[in-house]
Amino acid sequence: MKDTNLKLGQKPRARDLGLPFPGTTGPLNAITDVPGVAVGFCTLTDPARNMRTGVTAILPRPGMVPMPVWAGQYSLNGNGEMTGTHWIHDAGYFVGPICITNTHGVGAVHTGAVRWMIDTYADYFQNHHAWAMPVVAETYDGVLNDINALHVQPEHAIAALNAASTGPVAEGSTGGGNGMICYEFKGGTGTSSRLIEIGGQSYTVAALVQANHGIRPWLTILGRPVGQLMPEDSLHATEMGSIIVIVATDAPLSGLSLRQVAKRAAIGIGRGGTPGGNNSGDIFMAFSTANAGPVPQFAPAVVTKQELNGEVLDPLYLASVEAVEEAIVNAMVAGEDVATFKPQGVICRAINHDRLRGIFGGSEAR
């Protein structure tokens, strides 16, 4: 059975293969279903230089004026980096973009993101004592990319930020996801969204992941032991990667509630089978685009904000879990076969669409 609903040249996603994920998605089934959120990529691929890496950029509040983004952060296992989180824990917000890259590219991307903020918010930085603290996260791509060559430079972060748009989000080997492996299949960038209703009001909850975690025997999709049913072409016996999860919503939430949302990403990745291995940096952040307003330095002494009652957040927690779970599978479904850099001469395989479809009772494509 062919994917007849796809546009010419468009990659299938997990639902196109008949995988029965629960929940109602937004129109794009992507983090950009949250109004105003933009995503951009700078993808760096050059086999002659053993280069397969890049930068993913998320703009929670695109525009020329800096505004706080309410946020919470949680680390299931801290073997990795996400900058700016000390302030998020203390203040419950951040200002500026989120970027995701490889482990050795964090410094360069941070420099590029700071430059982009200074240029974009020019009046703010020129006329006030402003400081830039972007969020930059990473996962390790040294199996498919010569990570020690430091291919990622500040200008690549700027390019990803300038490319950010509110439309469909390209998945798989895009941006920072270019060199990533997930459950020993080709992984990378994945996204998904959910529509929910709380108190008679509709909200969107969505996730974007950079999936680089897990080993094949662990992989479970919607309760099926996919990794055990598809054991061929495994790459390594122990986990060597990580996962970054960004959850976005337009629901009005406090920093404390957003930390609770970020925690639910652990359940979302756990549904895929990972126990959160020692070598995996499982690092998550959630943000809300509600309650837009000036940076605190320019706000009045008394600030009034809306906030959902914690007692009614269960639908939002469930939506977060479901969006994360589906985003990871979307990242794998978008993969393609890629030659490894270390060791050389091995192929990191994409997950087989026909076999995956068959596991869930569908017909194989012809």
VENHUBEL-V333307 format. One record per residue. RES is the residue in one letter. NEAR is the number of other ideal C-beta (glycine too) atoms within 10 Angstrom. Layout:
BEGIN
{{RES	NEAR} {RES	NEAR}}
END
This chain:
BEGIN
{{M	12} {K	9} {D	16} {T	6} {N	9} {L	12} {K	6} {L	4} {G	5} {Q	11} {K	16} {P	17} {R	23} {A	28} {R	17} {D	17} {L	21} {G	16} {L	20} {P	9} {F	19} {P	12} {G	18} {T	12} {T	19} {G	19} {P	11} {L	16} {N	24} {A	28} {I	29} {T	26} {D	24} {V	23} {P	10} {G	15} {V	26} {A	20} {V	28} {G	23} {F	23} {C	28} {T	23} {L	23} {T	15} {D	10} {P	10} {A	5} {R	12} {N	19} {M	20} {R	26} {T	31} {G	31} {V	33} {T	31} {A	30} {I	24} {L	21} {P	25} {R	18} {P	14} {G	11} {M	9} {V	11} {P	21} {M	18} {P	20} {V	25} {W	26} {A	30} {G	26} {Q	24} {Y	21} {S	18} {L	21} {N	19} {G	11} {N	17} {G	22} {E	19} {M	22} {T	20} {G	22} {T	21} {H	10} {W	16} {I	24} {H	14} {D	9} {A	14} {G	20} {Y	20} {F	23} {V	24} {G	24} {P	28} {I	27} {C	30} {I	30} {T	36} {N	31} {T	17} {H	20} {G	29} {V	20} {G	15} {A	21} {V	32} {H	22} {T	17} {G	29} {A	28} {V	19} {R	16} {W	24} {M	22} {I	14} {D	12} {T	20} {Y	21} {A	11} {D	11} {Y	19} {F	17} {Q	9} {N	8} {H	13} {H	6} {A	16} {W	9} {A	19} {M	18} {P	23} {V	27} {V	27} {A	28} {E	26} {T	30} {Y	22} {D	31} {G	18} {V	23} {L	27} {N	29} {D	18} {I	23} {N	10} {A	13} {L	13} {H	24} {V	28} {Q	17} {P	19} {E	14} {H	26} {A	31} {I	21} {A	20} {A	30} {L	28} {N	13} {A	16} {A	18} {S	12} {T	18} {G	10} {P	14} {V	30} {A	20} {E	25} {G	22} {S	25} {T	23} {G	27} {G	34} {G	35} {N	28} {G	33} {M	34} {I	29} {C	29} {Y	30} {E	28} {F	27} {K	24} {G	33} {G	34} {T	29} {G	32} {T	29} {S	35} {S	29} {R	27} {L	16} {I	21} {E	10} {I	16} {G	8} {G	5} {Q	11} {S	10} {Y	22} {T	24} {V	33} {A	30} {A	32} {L	30} {V	37} {Q	33} {A	34} {N	32} {H	31} {G	30} {I	22} {R	20} {P	15} {W	19} {L	26} {T	18} {I	25} {L	17} {G	7} {R	14} {P	14} {V	25} {G	21} {Q	13} {L	13} {M	20} {P	12} {E	9} {D	15} {S	15} {L	19} {H	14} {A	10} {T	8} {E	21} {M	19} {G	29} {S	25} {I	33} {I	29} {V	29} {I	31} {V	31} {A	32} {T	30} {D	19} {A	26} {P	17} {L	29} {S	18} {G	20} {L	11} {S	23} {L	26} {R	20} {Q	19} {V	28} {A	25} {K	18} {R	25} {A	29} {A	19} {I	16} {G	24} {I	26} {G	17} {R	18} {G	24} {G	20} {T	25} {P	14} {G	18} {G	19} {N	9} {N	14} {S	25} {G	25} {D	24} {I	27} {F	29} {M	28} {A	29} {F	29} {S	28} {T	20} {A	17} {N	18} {A	12} {G	13} {P	13} {V	16} {P	12} {Q	9} {F	11} {A	11} {P	9} {A	4} {V	5} {V	10} {T	7} {K	11} {Q	10} {E	15} {L	20} {N	9} {G	12} {E	6} {V	10} {L	18} {D	11} {P	16} {L	24} {Y	17} {L	17} {A	29} {S	30} {V	25} {E	25} {A	35} {V	32} {E	26} {E	30} {A	32} {I	31} {V	29} {N	30} {A	33} {M	27} {V	23} {A	24} {G	25} {E	12} {D	11} {V	23} {A	13} {T	19} {F	20} {K	13} {P	9} {Q	8} {G	6} {V	15} {I	12} {C	22} {R	19} {A	19} {I	24} {N	15} {H	18} {D	14} {R	13} {L	24} {R	20} {G	15} {I	19} {F	15} {G	8} {G	15} {S	11} {E	12} {A	12} {R	6}}
END
